[in-house]
Amino acid sequence: MQTFLQLAGGVAGIALLYYGAEYLIKGGVSIALKLKVPSLIIGLTLVAFGTSAPELVVSIDATLKGSGDISIGNVIGSNICNIALILGLSAVIAPLTVQKKLLRFDMPVLLISTTALTVFCFFSQGITRWQGIIFFFGVIAYTIYNIYSGKKENSTGDDEVASSKIYPYYLALIFVIGGLAALITGAKLFVNAAIFIAKAGGISDAVIGLTVVAVGTSLPELATSVVAAIKGEQDIAIGNVVGSNIFNILCILGIAPLISPIHAPEIDLVDLGMMLFVTVSLVPIMRSGWKVNRLEGAFLLLLYIGYTAYLFVK
């Protein structure tokens, strides 16, 4: 009976994820038009932060329970998943145009953050409080800069999403809040079902964090980016992935260690190396014609399949 309820919850979670993503995009794009902020900035901040909420909840909960491997594994696995699975799948559905701002500012921030996380985890076997403080101040500076630069570029904001419907502020906010609530609830239902099944199969905490929990908490990003790609909102699709990865490191691993330092001895160099590799590989992929095309998307998908197979074999 419990297995049936968990599976039913997982199916309900998938439905909530799809519709939550659809309304989050509608509300986010409408707010971008109203404020005359480029939709890329909305994807990098509002949508990215919102879709990273499940990772934040799961990592803090795991930290409080002393499951550091799940807490950090969730972030590392989610970042791998966001690039290799989500961006790869989105590009296969519809090639994604890359704005130069991403490579000029946001990708360097992501590369520095990912490198810092790799170094911290290698030498500390986790994240200490002072390392968390560095990440926390980093996310504050990143968000402030993006909002400031977005307002400066407001002259381009109307053209990017001119074909989108503009809703009144109150309705757009309802869409955003309702969409986020549906995404978080849907992710929680799916993750609970997935963890229940994984633990029944005797899978370790590190592998659960790197795969089951990581994919489950990345479902909002997956739903949002795929729906955005289908609807032609490419800035939301790609900005959501890059922004979410930055928020996963700087915000989640900036807040969780402040509550309690995170110890994760089961996270090894292969996991850290894979996260760093897929992040670095985004630079040449994005620069090749300023698009992430279908072939490059398929390459990223194959990377994710290979890495996941390695984890379960290991």
Phi, psi and omega in degrees: 000316180297321179298317180298316180296320179295317179294319178296321177296322178297318178295316178298323179298319180297318179297316179297323179297316182296308184288328176298318179296317182299316182282331175297318179295314179303311181293318182296316179294321179296318178296321178301316179294318181297316183275355184058042175252135179305142182296335176301319180294321177297319178295322183283338185243281186303306182292317181297315180295318181297315182286347176273355182303318179299320178299319180298313181297313182295316183293319178295316179299316180294322178297315180296330181271000179079014179264071183298326180296323177289319182299307180282323178301325177299315181290312180298312180296321179295320180293322175296315181298316182300318182278304188287318182271306189287309179294322178299312180294319179299319180290326177294322179292313180206120178310137187255124176283136182255125174279144184298334179300325180301315181281336181282326185229305189292319178295319174301321177298316180295319180296316179295316180297316181294319178296318179298317179298318179299313180295314180301313182293324181294316185272332184254352187053041181154202179232123179275174180296317184292329175292323176296321178298319178301313179297318184298314178292331177296317182290327177295313180296319181297315182295314180299316180297318182295319179294318179297313181292327178296320178294325179293330182263019187297345180292339179263353187294326184290322186289328187293325185230032185298335182278352182277151180283137178262124178257156175301155183307314185297321181287321178298318179294322177298318178299315182295310182294315179295320179296316178296318179299317179294319179297313182295316179296316180298317179296318181296316179298316182292316181298316179302316179295317182293317179295320179302313181291318182296315180295324177297333179270003176076029181277141184289161180301318182297315180292322176299316180295320184283338184239286187300306181292319181299313179293318181299314180284346176271357181301324175299318177296318180299310181298315183296312183291320180293314178297320178296319178297318179297321182276358178082010177271073188294326180296323177293317184299309184278324178296324179298317181292309181297313180297319180297320179295321177295314180294323179303317181282303188288321183274305184295311180275006170265330181268310185305315181291339177291331178284315178198130178307142185259126177247123184223076184290339184277348177283120185249183184295331179295316180295313179295319180295321179295317178300315181293320182296311183293329179290313179296322182295339178296329183298304178295328179296315180291327182283342182284091180077010181054037176217153166256103186273179185296321180295318178293324176297318179295322177300315179296320179297317179296322175302315182294318179298316180296318180294317180296319178298318178301316182299316183286327176292319179298000000 
